């Protein structure tokens, strides 16, 4: 059932964001771990961004799946469509090699 729901989310994302990767390709799905204290506020929609190591080339339109991690996967996850990515902004205090992803 979970796998079926995940496939439906991905298909819906393709319809909502038919062109991802900054308009240069298709939307991709990026899965990331998230600690419970942050997971709860993301799920409650009180937090709408993550500061992450820029290792996945996340782009506007990508589907970000945040999976709750408490030393093990809890089975809880949230799905968010990326709306903005900030990179290369040391003047704003963003360390090189990191990005801010918002949804």
C-alpha atoms as one frame of an Amber mdcrd trajectory, in Angstrom:
protein
   0.000   0.000   0.000   2.753   2.469   0.931   4.621   1.690  -2.280   1.456
   2.260  -4.308   0.837   5.609  -2.579   4.443   6.605  -3.211   4.068   5.807
  -6.912   0.874   7.867  -7.064   2.660  10.835  -5.439   5.459  10.600  -7.976
   3.031  10.434 -10.882   1.099  13.409  -9.483   4.357  15.321  -9.157   5.178
  14.644 -12.795   1.855  16.189 -13.774   2.276  19.153 -11.431   5.922  19.773
 -12.364   6.392  18.222 -15.807   9.833  19.784 -16.211  12.230  19.773 -13.265
  15.961  20.355 -12.879  15.602  24.049 -13.568  13.795  23.413 -16.850  16.560
  21.167 -18.192  15.067  17.741 -17.584  12.574  15.708 -15.652  11.667  16.011
 -12.021  13.580  13.685  -9.754  12.799  12.189  -6.372  15.285  12.880  -3.576
  15.009  10.978  -0.281  16.649  12.391   2.854  16.758  11.460   6.523  15.353
  13.952   9.041  15.533  13.865  12.840  12.217  13.579  14.761  12.400  17.091
  16.261  12.582  18.600  12.759  10.253  16.061  11.177   7.414  17.044  13.522
   7.550  20.746  12.617   7.878  20.000   8.896   4.852  17.701   9.043   2.926
  20.398  10.970   3.892  22.853   8.192   5.607  25.143  10.719   8.971  24.732
   8.945   9.254  24.937   5.155  12.978  24.734   4.475  16.074  22.617   5.084
  19.739  23.571   5.135  21.615  20.660   3.603  24.947  19.629   2.154  24.535
  20.310  -1.564  25.106  16.744  -2.710  21.982  15.866  -4.698  21.752  18.772
  -7.145  18.209  19.431  -5.949  16.296  21.685  -8.337  12.978  23.501  -8.359
  10.241  20.995  -9.183  11.978  17.988  -7.612  10.052  15.859  -5.124  11.771
  15.804  -1.736  10.826  12.901   0.521  11.906  13.461   4.117  11.994  10.212
   6.094  12.003  10.390   9.880  15.238   8.935  11.305  15.723   8.194  14.997
  18.755   5.925  14.668  16.464   3.852  12.438  13.719   4.661   9.941  10.446
   5.119  11.842   8.269   4.626   8.771   7.046   8.234   8.830   7.704  10.479
   5.867   6.554  13.706   4.265   6.666  14.693   0.624   7.330  18.233  -0.490
   7.799  19.775  -3.916  10.845  22.036  -4.087   9.917  25.637  -4.856  13.242
  27.395  -4.260  16.931  26.495  -3.828  19.547  28.967  -2.574  23.211  28.202
  -3.326  26.521  30.040  -3.396  25.596  32.875  -1.037  28.456  33.326   1.444
  27.474  36.988   1.844  24.257  35.705   3.453  26.164  33.301   5.707  25.595
  30.184   3.624  28.728  28.035   3.821  30.079  26.898   0.429  28.950  23.374
  -0.348  25.575  23.848   1.390  22.169  24.866   0.085  18.838  25.955   1.472
  15.904  24.056  -0.009  12.377  25.402   0.491   8.932  24.132  -0.398
